[in-house]
Structures are given as C-alpha cells and as structure tokens.
C-alpha cells in the first residue's frame, strides 16, 4: 500500500537533487567573422569561463596602479589582469602607448576572487591588440 502524497514527495526529491548538480560552464557566445564575441559570458563563481576575444576600450592608467579598465562594446565592464595587461599599463605609464585605447583582448573570466579595484569582474588578458578606429 502506498501512502498518499508519496509520488509527489519523490518528484520533489528528484527536482531537488537535479538542482544541486554542478553548474555547467557557459558556452561562449557566437563570434563574428573576425572571431570577436559580442559579449563575454560570466560563469558561476567556482568555474573559469571560456576563452573569448572581445573588443572594447581599455584604460591602462586609471589612477590606481594595477586597476586596468576594459569597457566592452556591449557595455560590459571588466578589470583587466594578467602579465599582458600589466605590460600595457607599464608602456602607457612610460609614454610608449596611449593611456586609453580601443583594443581586442583574448582571455577569460577566472574563478571569482575579491577585487580591490571594483571595476567589474576580472578578465585575464592573454593577448591584446590595438584596434585602429
């Protein structure tokens, strides 16, 4: 003999277990013919995002050393990090390149940690290319 409501209880348990599974890595959005994505997918905090190339305006010198800003053409805001970003910041500081410029950046959103710059999610730059506007 089955208790009343037992099938409903089993259904709730199945839904609860399914909801606790690990979040999938977000797929990168469709890229344009040049390989540039329109927006950067933001992964769950414990997962590294996919490698993508995005275009936007980088500000190498923001008034705080190490706080490099990227505003993607989609309007998304990021803090650029990584040795490539730091190298560009150094070149801007020494006058070898503009303080701000339009760029294409290939990189990824890492697993989340604290940011002292409060510019938005971190985007680890692996390659930076200036774009002539």
C-alpha atoms as an extended CHARMM CRD file, in Angstrom:
* protein
*
       133  EXT
         1         1  UNK       CA              0.0000000000        0.0000000000        0.0000000000  PROA      1               0.0000000000
         2         2  UNK       CA              1.3340000000        3.4390000000       -0.9720000000  PROA      2               0.0000000000
         3         3  UNK       CA              0.9760000000        6.4300000000        1.2540000000  PROA      3               0.0000000000
         4         4  UNK       CA             -0.9850000000        9.3750000000       -0.1620000000  PROA      4               0.0000000000
         5         5  UNK       CA              1.3320000000       12.0700000000       -1.4760000000  PROA      5               0.0000000000
         6         6  UNK       CA              4.3100000000        9.6870000000       -1.7880000000  PROA      6               0.0000000000
         7         7  UNK       CA              4.6660000000       10.1310000000       -5.6060000000  PROA      7               0.0000000000
         8         8  UNK       CA              4.6750000000       13.9100000000       -5.1720000000  PROA      8               0.0000000000
         9         9  UNK       CA              7.3700000000       13.6410000000       -2.4910000000  PROA      9               0.0000000000
        10        10  UNK       CA              9.5280000000       11.5190000000       -4.8080000000  PROA      10              0.0000000000
        11        11  UNK       CA              9.0790000000       14.1190000000       -7.5870000000  PROA      11              0.0000000000
        12        12  UNK       CA             10.1860000000       16.9400000000       -5.2910000000  PROA      12              0.0000000000
        13        13  UNK       CA             13.2560000000       14.9430000000       -4.2510000000  PROA      13              0.0000000000
        14        14  UNK       CA             14.2490000000       14.3540000000       -7.8910000000  PROA      14              0.0000000000
        15        15  UNK       CA             13.9290000000       18.0730000000       -8.6860000000  PROA      15              0.0000000000
        16        16  UNK       CA             15.9630000000       18.9950000000       -5.5850000000  PROA      16              0.0000000000
        17        17  UNK       CA             18.7870000000       16.6010000000       -6.4920000000  PROA      17              0.0000000000
        18        18  UNK       CA             18.8430000000       17.8300000000      -10.1000000000  PROA      18              0.0000000000
        19        19  UNK       CA             19.0550000000       21.4270000000       -8.8810000000  PROA      19              0.0000000000
        20        20  UNK       CA             22.1320000000       20.6560000000       -6.7520000000  PROA      20              0.0000000000
        21        21  UNK       CA             24.2680000000       19.3780000000       -9.6070000000  PROA      21              0.0000000000
        22        22  UNK       CA             27.3320000000       21.3540000000      -10.6550000000  PROA      22              0.0000000000
        23        23  UNK       CA             26.6640000000       24.3480000000      -12.8770000000  PROA      23              0.0000000000
        24        24  UNK       CA             27.8220000000       23.8710000000      -16.4450000000  PROA      24              0.0000000000
        25        25  UNK       CA             30.4660000000       26.1430000000      -17.9350000000  PROA      25              0.0000000000
        26        26  UNK       CA             28.6720000000       28.7310000000      -20.0450000000  PROA      26              0.0000000000
        27        27  UNK       CA             29.2350000000       28.3190000000      -23.7650000000  PROA      27              0.0000000000
        28        28  UNK       CA             30.9050000000       31.2230000000      -25.4710000000  PROA      28              0.0000000000
        29        29  UNK       CA             28.5050000000       33.3720000000      -27.4700000000  PROA      29              0.0000000000
        30        30  UNK       CA             28.6230000000       33.1870000000      -31.2430000000  PROA      30              0.0000000000
        31        31  UNK       CA             31.6230000000       35.0240000000      -32.6310000000  PROA      31              0.0000000000
        32        32  UNK       CA             31.5930000000       37.3840000000      -35.5970000000  PROA      32              0.0000000000
        33        33  UNK       CA             33.5830000000       36.6490000000      -38.7510000000  PROA      33              0.0000000000
        34        34  UNK       CA             36.6110000000       38.2600000000      -37.0650000000  PROA      34              0.0000000000
        35        35  UNK       CA             36.2950000000       35.8810000000      -34.0900000000  PROA      35              0.0000000000
        36        36  UNK       CA             35.1710000000       38.6580000000      -31.7100000000  PROA      36              0.0000000000
        37        37  UNK       CA             32.2150000000       37.9170000000      -29.4110000000  PROA      37              0.0000000000
        38        38  UNK       CA             29.5010000000       40.4840000000      -28.7850000000  PROA      38              0.0000000000
        39        39  UNK       CA             29.5390000000       39.9240000000      -25.0170000000  PROA      39              0.0000000000
        40        40  UNK       CA             31.5830000000       37.9420000000      -22.5060000000  PROA      40              0.0000000000
        41        41  UNK       CA             29.8060000000       35.0550000000      -20.7540000000  PROA      41              0.0000000000
        42        42  UNK       CA             30.0420000000       35.3410000000      -16.9640000000  PROA      42              0.0000000000
        43        43  UNK       CA             30.4920000000       31.8720000000      -15.4130000000  PROA      43              0.0000000000
        44        44  UNK       CA             29.3570000000       30.7380000000      -11.9610000000  PROA      44              0.0000000000
        45        45  UNK       CA             31.8710000000       31.8630000000       -9.2670000000  PROA      45              0.0000000000
        46        46  UNK       CA             33.6370000000       28.4990000000       -8.9440000000  PROA      46              0.0000000000
        47        47  UNK       CA             34.1780000000       27.9440000000      -12.6860000000  PROA      47              0.0000000000
        48        48  UNK       CA             36.5990000000       29.5250000000      -15.1470000000  PROA      48              0.0000000000
        49        49  UNK       CA             34.8920000000       30.9490000000      -18.2290000000  PROA      49              0.0000000000
        50        50  UNK       CA             35.7250000000       30.0140000000      -21.8100000000  PROA      50              0.0000000000
        51        51  UNK       CA             38.4650000000       31.8080000000      -23.7360000000  PROA      51              0.0000000000
        52        52  UNK       CA             36.9670000000       34.5410000000      -25.9130000000  PROA      52              0.0000000000
        53        53  UNK       CA             38.0760000000       37.6040000000      -27.8550000000  PROA      53              0.0000000000
        54        54  UNK       CA             36.2150000000       40.8380000000      -27.1230000000  PROA      54              0.0000000000
        55        55  UNK       CA             36.6130000000       44.3870000000      -28.4080000000  PROA      55              0.0000000000
        56        56  UNK       CA             36.3830000000       47.4550000000      -26.2250000000  PROA      56              0.0000000000
        57        57  UNK       CA             38.0510000000       50.4990000000      -24.7120000000  PROA      57              0.0000000000
        58        58  UNK       CA             40.9400000000       49.8150000000      -22.3440000000  PROA      58              0.0000000000
        59        59  UNK       CA             42.0680000000       52.4370000000      -19.8670000000  PROA      59              0.0000000000
        60        60  UNK       CA             45.5970000000       51.4590000000      -18.8710000000  PROA      60              0.0000000000
        61        61  UNK       CA             46.0460000000       54.2700000000      -16.3390000000  PROA      61              0.0000000000
        62        62  UNK       CA             43.0210000000       54.6980000000      -14.0710000000  PROA      62              0.0000000000
        63        63  UNK       CA             44.6930000000       56.4830000000      -11.1570000000  PROA      63              0.0000000000
        64        64  UNK       CA             45.2670000000       53.2530000000       -9.2110000000  PROA      64              0.0000000000
        65        65  UNK       CA             48.2220000000       51.0710000000      -10.2390000000  PROA      65              0.0000000000
        66        66  UNK       CA             47.0500000000       47.6340000000      -11.3740000000  PROA      66              0.0000000000
        67        67  UNK       CA             43.4350000000       48.7590000000      -11.8170000000  PROA      67              0.0000000000
        68        68  UNK       CA             43.1040000000       48.4930000000      -15.5790000000  PROA      68              0.0000000000
        69        69  UNK       CA             39.6310000000       49.0300000000      -17.0230000000  PROA      69              0.0000000000
        70        70  UNK       CA             38.0230000000       47.4320000000      -20.0740000000  PROA      70              0.0000000000
        71        71  UNK       CA             34.5950000000       48.5180000000      -21.2990000000  PROA      71              0.0000000000
        72        72  UNK       CA             33.4660000000       46.0820000000      -23.9940000000  PROA      72              0.0000000000
        73        73  UNK       CA             31.4360000000       47.3320000000      -26.9560000000  PROA      73              0.0000000000
        74        74  UNK       CA             28.4580000000       45.5670000000      -25.3340000000  PROA      74              0.0000000000
        75        75  UNK       CA             28.8050000000       47.8950000000      -22.3260000000  PROA      75              0.0000000000
        76        76  UNK       CA             30.1540000000       45.1800000000      -20.0090000000  PROA      76              0.0000000000
        77        77  UNK       CA             32.8490000000       46.4570000000      -17.6310000000  PROA      77              0.0000000000
        78        78  UNK       CA             35.8730000000       44.4390000000      -16.5310000000  PROA      78              0.0000000000
        79        79  UNK       CA             39.0810000000       44.7450000000      -14.5860000000  PROA      79              0.0000000000
        80        80  UNK       CA             41.8850000000       43.5290000000      -16.8610000000  PROA      80              0.0000000000
        81        81  UNK       CA             44.5590000000       41.4330000000      -15.2080000000  PROA      81              0.0000000000
        82        82  UNK       CA             47.4750000000       39.2370000000      -16.2000000000  PROA      82              0.0000000000
        83        83  UNK       CA             51.0180000000       39.9610000000      -17.3280000000  PROA      83              0.0000000000
        84        84  UNK       CA             49.9020000000       41.1310000000      -20.7920000000  PROA      84              0.0000000000
        85        85  UNK       CA             47.6370000000       43.7740000000      -19.2200000000  PROA      85              0.0000000000
        86        86  UNK       CA             50.3880000000       44.8170000000      -16.8030000000  PROA      86              0.0000000000
        87        87  UNK       CA             52.8580000000       45.1720000000      -19.6930000000  PROA      87              0.0000000000
        88        88  UNK       CA             50.4250000000       47.5040000000      -21.4870000000  PROA      88              0.0000000000
        89        89  UNK       CA             49.9010000000       49.5050000000      -18.2890000000  PROA      89              0.0000000000
        90        90  UNK       CA             53.6840000000       49.9170000000      -17.9770000000  PROA      90              0.0000000000
        91        91  UNK       CA             54.0200000000       51.0670000000      -21.6150000000  PROA      91              0.0000000000
        92        92  UNK       CA             51.2420000000       53.6300000000      -21.0530000000  PROA      92              0.0000000000
        93        93  UNK       CA             52.9370000000       54.8580000000      -17.8810000000  PROA      93              0.0000000000
        94        94  UNK       CA             56.2310000000       55.3890000000      -19.7570000000  PROA      94              0.0000000000
        95        95  UNK       CA             54.5020000000       57.1230000000      -22.6880000000  PROA      95              0.0000000000
        96        96  UNK       CA             55.1320000000       54.3160000000      -25.2010000000  PROA      96              0.0000000000
        97        97  UNK       CA             51.4010000000       53.9540000000      -25.8850000000  PROA      97              0.0000000000
        98        98  UNK       CA             48.1990000000       55.9100000000      -25.1370000000  PROA      98              0.0000000000
        99        99  UNK       CA             46.7140000000       55.9400000000      -21.6300000000  PROA      99              0.0000000000
       100       100  UNK       CA             43.4830000000       54.5910000000      -23.1670000000  PROA      100             0.0000000000
       101       101  UNK       CA             42.8140000000       52.8720000000      -26.4870000000  PROA      101             0.0000000000
       102       102  UNK       CA             40.4340000000       50.6600000000      -28.4530000000  PROA      102             0.0000000000
       103       103  UNK       CA             41.6450000000       47.0610000000      -28.2410000000  PROA      103             0.0000000000
       104       104  UNK       CA             40.7860000000       43.4380000000      -28.9500000000  PROA      104             0.0000000000
       105       105  UNK       CA             41.5120000000       41.2840000000      -25.9470000000  PROA      105             0.0000000000
       106       106  UNK       CA             41.6570000000       37.4890000000      -25.8940000000  PROA      106             0.0000000000
       107       107  UNK       CA             41.2690000000       35.9880000000      -22.4500000000  PROA      107             0.0000000000
       108       108  UNK       CA             38.7970000000       34.6000000000      -19.9490000000  PROA      108             0.0000000000
       109       109  UNK       CA             36.8710000000       35.3210000000      -16.7660000000  PROA      109             0.0000000000
       110       110  UNK       CA             38.6130000000       33.3520000000      -13.9780000000  PROA      110             0.0000000000
       111       111  UNK       CA             37.0900000000       31.7120000000      -10.9360000000  PROA      111             0.0000000000
       112       112  UNK       CA             35.9720000000       34.6700000000       -8.8560000000  PROA      112             0.0000000000
       113       113  UNK       CA             38.0040000000       36.2150000000       -6.1100000000  PROA      113             0.0000000000
       114       114  UNK       CA             37.9980000000       39.5830000000       -4.4150000000  PROA      114             0.0000000000
       115       115  UNK       CA             38.8790000000       42.6770000000       -6.4430000000  PROA      115             0.0000000000
       116       116  UNK       CA             40.1670000000       45.8170000000       -4.7830000000  PROA      116             0.0000000000
       117       117  UNK       CA             39.5020000000       47.8940000000       -7.9100000000  PROA      117             0.0000000000
       118       118  UNK       CA             35.7200000000       47.4360000000       -8.0940000000  PROA      118             0.0000000000
       119       119  UNK       CA             35.7480000000       47.8410000000      -11.8840000000  PROA      119             0.0000000000
       120       120  UNK       CA             33.6520000000       44.7500000000      -12.5740000000  PROA      120             0.0000000000
       121       121  UNK       CA             34.5050000000       41.0740000000      -12.9890000000  PROA      121             0.0000000000
       122       122  UNK       CA             38.1360000000       40.2330000000      -13.6810000000  PROA      122             0.0000000000
       123       123  UNK       CA             39.0890000000       39.3860000000      -17.2750000000  PROA      123             0.0000000000
       124       124  UNK       CA             42.5060000000       37.7430000000      -17.6070000000  PROA      124             0.0000000000
       125       125  UNK       CA             44.1240000000       39.0970000000      -20.7700000000  PROA      125             0.0000000000
       126       126  UNK       CA             46.2350000000       36.6030000000      -22.7080000000  PROA      126             0.0000000000
       127       127  UNK       CA             46.6070000000       38.7360000000      -25.8480000000  PROA      127             0.0000000000
       128       128  UNK       CA             45.9340000000       42.4270000000      -26.5080000000  PROA      128             0.0000000000
       129       129  UNK       CA             45.8330000000       44.0250000000      -29.9580000000  PROA      129             0.0000000000
       130       130  UNK       CA             45.2620000000       47.7200000000      -30.5970000000  PROA      130             0.0000000000
       131       131  UNK       CA             42.3780000000       48.4190000000      -32.9920000000  PROA      131             0.0000000000
       132       132  UNK       CA             42.5710000000       51.3910000000      -35.3210000000  PROA      132             0.0000000000
       133       133  UNK       CA             39.2770000000       53.2490000000      -35.1600000000  PROA      133             0.0000000000
